[in-house]
Amino acid sequence: MRDIQKKKLIRVTTADISLNSLLKGQLKFLNQYFEVIGAAKDTGVLKEVSEREGIRVVDAPLERPISLLKDIKGLWFLYRLFRKEKPWCVHANTPKGSLLAMIAAWFVCVPHRVYTVTGLRYQGAHGFLRTILKTMERLSCLFATNVIPEGQGVLHALQEDCITKKPLRVIWNGNINGIDTEFFTPVENTQEKSDSFTFVFIGRMVKDKGMHELTECMRQLNCRLILVGTFEEEDAVSASDKEFLTTSEKVKFVGWQSDVRPFLAQADALVFPSYREGFPNVPMQAGAMGLPCIVTNINGCNEIIKDGLNGKIIAAPLKEGSEVMQQALFNTMKWFIEHPEEAKRMGCNARPMIRERYEQKDIWKALKEFYDAL
Protein backbone atom coordinates (compact mmCIF):
# COMPACT_ATOMS: atom_id res chain seq x y z
CA MET A 1 0.00 0.00 0.00
CA ARG A 2 2.85 2.41 0.71
CA ASP A 3 4.06 2.28 -2.92
CA ILE A 4 0.58 3.22 -4.18
CA GLN A 5 0.62 6.34 -1.99
CA LYS A 6 3.96 7.54 -3.29
CA LYS A 7 3.94 10.53 -5.61
CA LYS A 8 5.04 9.63 -9.12
CA LEU A 9 8.28 11.26 -10.30
CA ILE A 10 9.48 10.82 -13.88
CA ARG A 11 13.15 11.63 -14.55
CA VAL A 12 13.94 12.27 -18.22
CA THR A 13 17.29 12.42 -20.01
CA THR A 14 17.92 12.22 -23.74
CA ALA A 15 19.93 8.98 -23.52
CA ASP A 16 20.22 6.23 -20.93
CA ILE A 17 23.93 6.90 -20.46
CA SER A 18 22.99 10.09 -18.60
CA LEU A 19 20.63 8.23 -16.28
CA ASN A 20 23.37 5.66 -15.77
CA SER A 21 26.26 8.02 -15.05
CA LEU A 22 24.96 11.47 -14.10
CA LEU A 23 22.22 10.20 -11.77
CA LYS A 24 23.88 7.05 -10.46
CA GLY A 25 22.58 6.22 -6.98
CA GLN A 26 20.32 9.27 -6.85
CA LEU A 27 17.37 7.49 -8.45
CA LYS A 28 17.58 4.65 -5.92
CA PHE A 29 17.70 7.16 -3.07
CA LEU A 30 14.67 9.07 -4.38
CA ASN A 31 12.74 5.86 -5.00
CA GLN A 32 12.51 5.42 -1.23
CA TYR A 33 10.22 8.45 -1.12
CA PHE A 34 8.67 8.63 -4.60
CA GLU A 35 7.67 6.22 -7.32
CA VAL A 36 10.52 6.99 -9.70
CA ILE A 37 10.36 6.23 -13.42
CA GLY A 38 13.34 6.80 -15.71
CA ALA A 39 12.70 7.73 -19.34
CA ALA A 40 15.51 7.88 -21.93
CA LYS A 41 16.63 6.39 -25.21
CA ASP A 42 17.99 2.89 -24.67
CA THR A 43 21.53 2.73 -26.04
CA GLY A 44 22.33 -0.44 -24.12
CA VAL A 45 22.41 0.44 -20.42
CA LEU A 46 18.75 1.18 -19.63
CA LYS A 47 18.21 -2.30 -18.17
CA GLU A 48 21.31 -1.85 -16.01
CA VAL A 49 19.85 1.42 -14.67
CA SER A 50 16.58 -0.31 -13.83
CA GLU A 51 18.25 -3.18 -12.00
CA ARG A 52 20.79 -1.07 -10.09
CA GLU A 53 18.43 1.74 -9.09
CA GLY A 54 15.38 -0.47 -8.54
CA ILE A 55 13.13 1.68 -10.72
CA ARG A 56 10.86 1.23 -13.71
CA VAL A 57 12.35 2.53 -16.97
CA VAL A 58 10.89 3.48 -20.34
CA ASP A 59 12.72 3.42 -23.67
CA ALA A 60 11.91 6.82 -25.21
CA PRO A 61 12.76 7.65 -28.86
CA LEU A 62 14.84 10.75 -28.13
CA GLU A 63 17.76 11.97 -30.24
CA ARG A 64 20.49 14.46 -29.32
CA PRO A 65 20.92 16.01 -32.81
CA ILE A 66 18.21 18.38 -34.05
CA SER A 67 15.82 16.45 -36.33
CA LEU A 68 12.29 17.79 -36.81
CA LEU A 69 10.58 14.50 -37.64
CA LYS A 70 12.37 12.52 -34.92
CA ASP A 71 11.75 15.28 -32.39
CA ILE A 72 8.02 15.31 -33.16
CA LYS A 73 8.00 11.54 -32.68
CA GLY A 74 9.78 11.92 -29.34
CA LEU A 75 7.42 14.68 -28.22
CA TRP A 76 4.36 12.59 -29.09
CA PHE A 77 5.81 9.61 -27.22
CA LEU A 78 6.41 11.66 -24.06
CA TYR A 79 2.96 13.23 -24.30
CA ARG A 80 1.33 9.81 -24.35
CA LEU A 81 3.61 8.55 -21.56
CA PHE A 82 2.79 11.45 -19.26
CA ARG A 83 -0.91 11.25 -20.04
CA LYS A 84 -0.88 7.55 -19.15
CA GLU A 85 1.29 7.79 -16.00
CA LYS A 86 -0.17 11.07 -14.64
CA PRO A 87 3.03 12.02 -12.75
CA TRP A 88 3.13 14.52 -9.91
CA CYS A 89 6.44 15.81 -11.26
CA VAL A 90 8.50 15.54 -14.43
CA HIS A 91 12.15 16.44 -13.86
CA ALA A 92 14.44 16.58 -16.88
CA ASN A 93 18.03 17.37 -17.71
CA THR A 94 20.16 17.24 -20.89
CA PRO A 95 19.04 19.75 -23.56
CA LYS A 96 16.91 17.81 -26.05
CA GLY A 97 15.23 15.51 -23.55
CA SER A 98 14.43 18.49 -21.34
CA LEU A 99 12.89 20.55 -24.13
CA LEU A 100 10.58 17.78 -25.28
CA ALA A 101 9.74 16.69 -21.73
CA MET A 102 8.84 20.20 -20.57
CA ILE A 103 6.59 20.82 -23.60
CA ALA A 104 4.87 17.43 -23.31
CA ALA A 105 4.39 17.80 -19.55
CA TRP A 106 2.88 21.27 -20.07
CA PHE A 107 0.33 19.93 -22.55
CA VAL A 108 -0.62 17.16 -20.11
CA CYS A 109 -0.85 19.71 -17.26
CA VAL A 110 1.71 17.97 -15.06
CA PRO A 111 1.66 20.16 -11.92
CA HIS A 112 5.44 20.30 -11.39
CA ARG A 113 7.81 20.53 -14.36
CA VAL A 114 11.44 20.83 -13.27
CA TYR A 115 14.29 21.60 -15.65
CA THR A 116 17.89 21.25 -14.46
CA VAL A 117 20.14 23.31 -16.73
CA THR A 118 23.56 21.73 -17.11
CA GLY A 119 25.81 22.72 -20.01
CA LEU A 120 24.61 25.57 -22.23
CA ARG A 121 25.12 24.24 -25.76
CA TYR A 122 24.74 27.65 -27.39
CA GLN A 123 27.96 28.82 -25.75
CA GLY A 124 30.59 28.51 -28.43
CA ALA A 125 28.03 28.14 -31.24
CA HIS A 126 27.69 30.82 -33.90
CA GLY A 127 25.14 32.23 -36.32
CA PHE A 128 21.84 30.47 -36.93
CA LEU A 129 22.82 27.43 -34.84
CA ARG A 130 23.42 29.65 -31.81
CA THR A 131 19.99 31.25 -32.30
CA ILE A 132 18.33 27.82 -32.47
CA LEU A 133 20.12 26.54 -29.35
CA LYS A 134 19.29 29.68 -27.35
CA THR A 135 15.66 29.40 -28.43
CA MET A 136 15.61 25.80 -27.23
CA GLU A 137 16.85 26.89 -23.81
CA ARG A 138 14.25 29.67 -23.62
CA LEU A 139 11.46 27.24 -24.51
CA SER A 140 12.61 24.66 -21.96
CA CYS A 141 12.57 27.33 -19.24
CA LEU A 142 9.25 28.75 -20.47
CA PHE A 143 7.39 25.44 -20.18
CA ALA A 144 9.02 24.53 -16.84
CA THR A 145 7.52 25.52 -13.50
CA ASN A 146 10.93 25.36 -11.80
CA VAL A 147 14.37 25.99 -13.29
CA ILE A 148 17.46 24.66 -11.48
CA PRO A 149 20.84 25.88 -12.77
CA GLU A 150 23.54 23.31 -12.07
CA GLY A 151 25.82 26.00 -10.65
CA GLN A 152 26.20 29.73 -10.06
CA GLY A 153 27.93 30.19 -13.41
CA VAL A 154 24.99 28.69 -15.29
CA LEU A 155 22.61 30.80 -13.19
CA HIS A 156 24.40 34.02 -14.15
CA ALA A 157 24.56 32.99 -17.82
CA LEU A 158 20.80 32.35 -17.91
CA GLN A 159 20.19 35.81 -16.50
CA GLU A 160 22.80 37.69 -18.54
CA ASP A 161 21.72 36.05 -21.81
CA CYS A 162 18.04 36.74 -21.06
CA ILE A 163 17.11 33.05 -21.27
CA THR A 164 14.51 33.28 -18.49
CA LYS A 165 13.18 35.73 -15.93
CA LYS A 166 11.93 32.98 -13.63
CA PRO A 167 13.38 32.62 -10.12
CA LEU A 168 16.48 30.43 -10.25
CA ARG A 169 17.79 28.24 -7.47
CA VAL A 170 20.97 26.18 -7.27
CA ILE A 171 20.60 22.96 -5.26
CA TRP A 172 23.13 22.84 -2.39
CA ASN A 173 26.45 24.12 -3.79
CA GLY A 174 25.80 22.96 -7.33
CA ASN A 175 26.32 19.85 -9.48
CA ILE A 176 23.59 17.42 -10.41
CA ASN A 177 24.67 14.44 -8.31
CA GLY A 178 27.69 15.31 -6.19
CA ILE A 179 30.62 13.04 -5.50
CA ASP A 180 30.74 9.80 -3.53
CA THR A 181 33.88 10.61 -1.55
CA GLU A 182 33.98 7.09 -0.09
CA PHE A 183 34.36 5.74 -3.64
CA PHE A 184 36.71 8.48 -4.81
CA THR A 185 39.28 8.44 -2.06
CA PRO A 186 43.10 8.64 -2.10
CA VAL A 187 44.64 5.18 -2.39
CA GLU A 188 48.15 3.82 -2.32
CA ASN A 189 49.18 3.51 -5.95
CA THR A 190 50.01 -0.15 -6.57
CA GLN A 191 51.63 0.64 -9.92
CA GLU A 192 55.09 2.13 -10.09
CA LYS A 193 54.73 5.87 -10.56
CA SER A 194 56.66 7.60 -13.32
CA ASP A 195 59.66 9.74 -12.40
CA SER A 196 58.27 12.39 -14.75
CA PHE A 197 55.49 14.69 -13.59
CA THR A 198 52.25 13.08 -14.80
CA PHE A 199 49.07 14.85 -15.82
CA VAL A 200 45.77 13.08 -16.46
CA PHE A 201 42.88 14.12 -18.69
CA ILE A 202 39.48 12.41 -18.49
CA GLY A 203 36.70 13.15 -20.95
CA ARG A 204 35.68 13.20 -24.60
CA MET A 205 38.58 13.72 -27.00
CA VAL A 206 37.15 16.64 -28.97
CA LYS A 207 38.19 20.20 -29.80
CA ASP A 208 35.63 21.56 -27.33
CA LYS A 209 37.55 19.94 -24.48
CA GLY A 210 40.73 21.83 -25.40
CA MET A 211 42.46 18.83 -26.93
CA HIS A 212 44.30 20.83 -29.59
CA GLU A 213 45.78 23.24 -27.05
CA LEU A 214 46.69 20.36 -24.74
CA THR A 215 48.37 18.53 -27.62
CA GLU A 216 50.46 21.57 -28.53
CA CYS A 217 51.58 21.92 -24.91
CA MET A 218 52.53 18.25 -24.70
CA ARG A 219 54.66 18.56 -27.83
CA GLN A 220 56.83 21.09 -25.97
CA LEU A 221 56.79 19.95 -22.34
CA ASN A 222 58.87 17.28 -20.65
CA CYS A 223 56.17 15.38 -18.78
CA ARG A 224 53.70 12.51 -19.17
CA LEU A 225 49.99 12.56 -19.91
CA ILE A 226 47.41 9.85 -19.25
CA LEU A 227 44.41 10.16 -21.57
CA VAL A 228 41.14 8.54 -20.47
CA GLY A 229 38.24 8.75 -22.91
CA THR A 230 37.29 8.26 -26.55
CA PHE A 231 37.84 10.18 -29.76
CA GLU A 232 34.55 11.29 -31.31
CA GLU A 233 33.58 12.15 -34.88
CA GLU A 234 31.54 15.22 -33.94
CA ASP A 235 33.88 18.16 -33.23
CA ALA A 236 36.76 15.80 -33.97
CA VAL A 237 40.39 16.61 -33.27
CA SER A 238 42.73 16.94 -36.25
CA ALA A 239 44.45 13.87 -37.69
CA SER A 240 47.88 15.15 -36.60
CA ASP A 241 46.71 15.79 -33.03
CA LYS A 242 45.11 12.34 -32.83
CA GLU A 243 48.27 10.70 -34.17
CA PHE A 244 50.41 12.44 -31.54
CA LEU A 245 48.06 11.60 -28.69
CA THR A 246 47.91 7.92 -29.64
CA THR A 247 51.56 7.32 -30.60
CA SER A 248 53.74 9.67 -28.54
CA GLU A 249 55.88 8.05 -25.85
CA LYS A 250 54.89 10.93 -23.56
CA VAL A 251 51.19 10.04 -23.78
CA LYS A 252 49.48 6.96 -22.36
CA PHE A 253 46.12 6.60 -24.12
CA VAL A 254 43.87 4.08 -22.33
CA GLY A 255 40.51 4.74 -23.98
CA TRP A 256 37.18 4.76 -22.17
CA GLN A 257 37.25 3.30 -18.66
CA SER A 258 34.35 2.40 -16.39
CA ASP A 259 36.54 3.10 -13.35
CA VAL A 260 38.87 6.10 -13.64
CA ARG A 261 40.33 5.85 -10.13
CA PRO A 262 43.43 3.82 -11.05
CA PHE A 263 44.45 6.48 -13.56
CA LEU A 264 43.84 9.34 -11.16
CA ALA A 265 46.02 7.45 -8.68
CA GLN A 266 48.89 7.33 -11.20
CA ALA A 267 48.80 11.10 -11.81
CA ASP A 268 50.17 14.16 -10.06
CA ALA A 269 47.55 16.60 -11.38
CA LEU A 270 44.44 16.81 -13.55
CA VAL A 271 44.50 18.99 -16.65
CA PHE A 272 41.03 20.00 -17.88
CA PRO A 273 41.21 22.79 -20.52
CA SER A 274 37.54 22.63 -21.55
CA TYR A 275 35.85 25.36 -23.59
CA ARG A 276 32.51 25.12 -21.77
CA GLU A 277 30.88 23.07 -19.02
CA GLY A 278 27.82 23.13 -16.83
CA PHE A 279 29.30 21.69 -13.66
CA PRO A 280 31.84 18.99 -14.51
CA ASN A 281 32.31 15.85 -12.45
CA VAL A 282 35.93 15.14 -13.40
CA PRO A 283 37.58 17.96 -11.38
CA MET A 284 35.52 16.90 -8.35
CA GLN A 285 36.55 13.26 -8.78
CA ALA A 286 40.20 14.29 -9.05
CA GLY A 287 39.92 16.61 -6.06
CA ALA A 288 38.30 13.91 -3.94
CA MET A 289 41.33 11.72 -4.68
CA GLY A 290 43.72 14.47 -3.64
CA LEU A 291 44.78 15.82 -7.03
CA PRO A 292 45.21 19.51 -7.86
CA CYS A 293 43.53 20.63 -11.08
CA ILE A 294 44.28 22.98 -13.95
CA VAL A 295 40.96 24.26 -15.30
CA THR A 296 39.73 27.05 -17.55
CA ASN A 297 37.79 30.01 -16.17
CA ILE A 298 34.37 28.65 -17.15
CA ASN A 299 31.10 27.68 -15.47
CA GLY A 300 31.48 25.03 -12.79
CA CYS A 301 35.26 24.76 -13.04
CA ASN A 302 35.75 28.18 -11.45
CA GLU A 303 33.40 27.17 -8.63
CA ILE A 304 35.14 23.89 -7.84
CA ILE A 305 38.67 25.28 -8.08
CA LYS A 306 39.90 28.20 -5.98
CA ASP A 307 42.95 29.57 -7.76
CA GLY A 308 46.16 28.74 -5.90
CA LEU A 309 44.36 26.77 -3.20
CA ASN A 310 43.31 23.47 -4.80
CA GLY A 311 44.49 24.15 -8.35
CA LYS A 312 45.01 26.80 -10.99
CA ILE A 313 42.49 28.63 -13.17
CA ILE A 314 43.61 29.73 -16.63
CA ALA A 315 42.10 31.88 -19.39
CA ALA A 316 38.78 30.79 -20.87
CA PRO A 317 39.20 30.15 -24.63
CA LEU A 318 35.76 31.39 -25.68
CA LYS A 319 36.34 34.71 -23.93
CA GLU A 320 40.04 35.34 -24.47
CA GLY A 321 40.85 33.18 -27.48
CA SER A 322 42.44 29.80 -28.12
CA GLU A 323 46.00 31.14 -28.43
CA VAL A 324 45.79 32.98 -25.11
CA MET A 325 44.44 29.87 -23.41
CA GLN A 326 47.13 27.68 -24.97
CA GLN A 327 49.91 29.93 -23.70
CA ALA A 328 48.34 30.05 -20.24
CA LEU A 329 47.97 26.27 -20.25
CA PHE A 330 51.61 25.83 -21.25
CA ASN A 331 52.84 28.23 -18.55
CA THR A 332 50.71 26.60 -15.86
CA MET A 333 51.62 23.02 -16.75
CA LYS A 334 55.29 24.08 -16.81
CA TRP A 335 54.86 25.68 -13.36
CA PHE A 336 53.39 22.43 -11.98
CA ILE A 337 56.32 20.45 -13.39
CA GLU A 338 58.84 22.85 -11.84
CA HIS A 339 57.01 23.12 -8.48
CA PRO A 340 55.90 19.57 -7.57
CA GLU A 341 55.79 20.31 -3.84
CA GLU A 342 53.40 23.22 -4.41
CA ALA A 343 51.26 20.92 -6.54
CA LYS A 344 51.18 18.40 -3.68
CA ARG A 345 50.16 21.15 -1.25
CA MET A 346 47.22 22.09 -3.45
CA GLY A 347 46.32 18.41 -3.74
CA CYS A 348 46.19 18.12 0.05
CA ASN A 349 43.70 20.99 0.13
CA ALA A 350 41.52 19.48 -2.57
CA ARG A 351 39.79 16.58 -0.82
CA PRO A 352 38.50 18.50 2.24
CA MET A 353 37.07 21.17 -0.07
CA ILE A 354 35.19 18.57 -2.14
CA ARG A 355 33.84 16.79 0.94
CA GLU A 356 32.61 20.03 2.45
CA ARG A 357 30.85 21.36 -0.66
CA TYR A 358 29.95 18.46 -2.96
CA GLU A 359 29.40 15.33 -0.87
CA GLN A 360 26.84 13.26 -2.75
CA LYS A 361 24.54 12.48 0.17
CA ASP A 362 24.25 16.18 1.02
CA ILE A 363 23.12 16.99 -2.53
CA TRP A 364 20.59 14.14 -2.51
CA LYS A 365 19.17 15.37 0.78
CA ALA A 366 18.89 18.94 -0.54
CA LEU A 367 17.12 17.69 -3.69
CA LYS A 368 14.65 15.69 -1.58
CA GLU A 369 13.92 18.84 0.44
CA PHE A 370 13.37 20.74 -2.83
CA TYR A 371 10.80 18.17 -3.96
CA ASP A 372 9.08 18.21 -0.56
CA ALA A 373 8.64 21.98 -0.82
CA LEU A 374 6.89 21.82 -4.22
Secondary structure, DSSP 8 states (H G I E B T S, - for coil): -HHHHS-EEEEEEEEHHHHHHTTTTHHHHHTTTSEEEEEEE-SS-HHHHHHHHT-EEEE----SS--HHHHHHHHHHHHHHHHHH--SEEEE-SHHHHHHHHHHHHHHT-SEEEEEE---TTTT--HHHHHHHHHHHHHHHHH-SEEEESSHHHHHHHHHTTS--S-B---TTS-SS-B-TTTS------S---SS-EEEEES-BBGGGTHHHHHHHHHHSSSEEEEES-B-STTB--HHHHHHHHH-TTEEEEE--S--HHHHHT-SEEEE--S--SS-SHHHHHHHTT--EEEESSTTHHHH--BTTTEEEE--HHHH-HHHHHHHHHHHHHHHHH-HHHHHHHHHHHHHHHHHHHBHHHHHHHHHHHHHT-
